[in-house]
Amino acid sequence: MFANMMLLQLNERLFYQQLPSRPLQSDSKASIAEDYKSYLEYYSTDHPTVWLPYQFRMIRFLVVVSSTILLLFLLIFLSHKGVSDINVSEPTEHIPTKTLGGRLYCDREQMKPSVEIPDDVNKVRPADLKVIAAMGDSIMVASLSKNFEDDTSRNIYPGNSFVIGGDGTLAEQITVGKILREFNRELVGLSRGAGYDNAGFNVAVGGMTSEDMPRQAKDLIERMKRDGVSLTEDWKIVTIFIGTNDIAKLRCHSQKEPIERGEYKRNLFEAISLLRGNLNRTIVSVVSMWNSQLVFDAQSLIEEGKRMQCGDHYMEKRDVLCDEYRKVAYEVQNERAFDHKDFTVVVQGFMDNIRDAFRNKDGMYDKSFYGEDMFHLSKYGNAVLGKFLWNTMLEPVDQKSKKVDLGDESVPLKCPTKCCRFGFSHHTLFVMFFYLEKLVWLRLTEENNSETIGREKILLQWPKFL
């Protein structure tokens, strides 16, 4: 409608512009008067003019210009102040969680690799290890060991794992992996970050029991192949800790049966058999099962001063299972089924005799060792275990610590020595026993003129020849 009106006005304007400035002689007075009247009506101040659309154009032009000016001022303001400064609220300050760092003060000569790659497990130096790996459950992937107090994004932090964590430096947090990295900067397999994506050769999975050990062994072998590790030439250390979820099946008012010691041993044995069949030059380090008080009863002991109350029968069965799992680890080691010149299994039992929740240096219960659920380990707890696991690894097999003081932060990191590079002397003892047994067998055959002497008789009589 508005457009029609404008068109009508324009036509009228053109009409009147075509009128002659002077009347023609042929025009009558009446027609001249009528035209003049129409002319006056058209150009009167009360009549809509043809300039109305041009007024709208002017308004639109002014709006565009003013908007452009405002936008320019805004851009100049942002360029000087910065986009992040627009937020009037203060940025959130992330508070780091407690942890424990360390340093190595070792003889530089003992930190060097061997001149030639050793072919004997007893000659391996820390710097000879090229690959680190781990198998287990949520403890091994450092579940709930968050880096900041307000961190709720993830619940798995393998980069903080006491065995294989590789985040940060040794001075910031102790892990066995970061200690070994001080000896060999090219160490392969370290876990990093949160989640499972960058776990490296840490094949542990949260919630798993010993039944998952064979699958994890296969997964580890495939990862090493895929990443170009020499399964025959590179020295490797694989740490295993498993069992908390096997026992956790035994719950208050639950009908589920836990995994018994026989099945636990079969699972562990099968997993190590797979490693032995595919990996040469490998040290399998088994962290023996902890006692119930350290993890299962921690919250109750710290908050109530007593163990979790769930009936004497339940507590007794749980304690027995922990003991049996621990015995299984030592059986696998002492049976020497996997012992070879370049392969061995060694148990690290530095917490075997700890029957309490974590206490600090003042002897007080301390929650900082644990994650939010008071079961898993915090970043600090992982650092504490990393330090004592490393120290135990350097101790001879028959002299390993059984009850360390977890709360004593003053305990330094141990260094390898010329005589004790690693505490893997079990194979040495086996070799020594083998040759002594042969010697005793020869002495006995000479005395008895017989070549058929039982092993039991040799074991009974060999002390007199030493």
Buried (B, 14 or more C-beta within 10 A) or exposed (E): EEEEEBEEBEEBBEEEEEEEEEBEEEBEEEEEEEBEEBEEEBEEEEEEBEEEBEEEEEEEEEEEEEEEEEEEEEEEEEEEEEEEEEEEEEEEEEEEBEBBBBEBEBEEEBBEBEEEBBEEBBBBBBBBBBBBBBBBBBBBBBBBBBBEEEBEEEBBBBBBBBBBBBBBEBEBBBBBBBBBBBBBEEBBBBBBBBBBEBBBBBBBBBEBBBBBBBBBBBBBBEBBEEEEBBBEEBBBBBBBBBBBBBBBEBEEEEEEEBBEBEBBBBBBBBBBBBBBEBBBBBBBBBBBBBBBBBBBBBBBBBEEEEBBEBEEEBBEBBBEBBBBBBBBBBBBBBEBEBBBBBBBBBBBBBBBEBBBBBBBEEEEBBBBBBBEEBBBBBBBBBBBBBBBBBBBBBBBBEEBBEEBEBBEBEBEBBBBEEEBBBBBBBBBBBBEEEEBBEBBBEBBEEEEEEEEBEEEEBEEBBEEEE
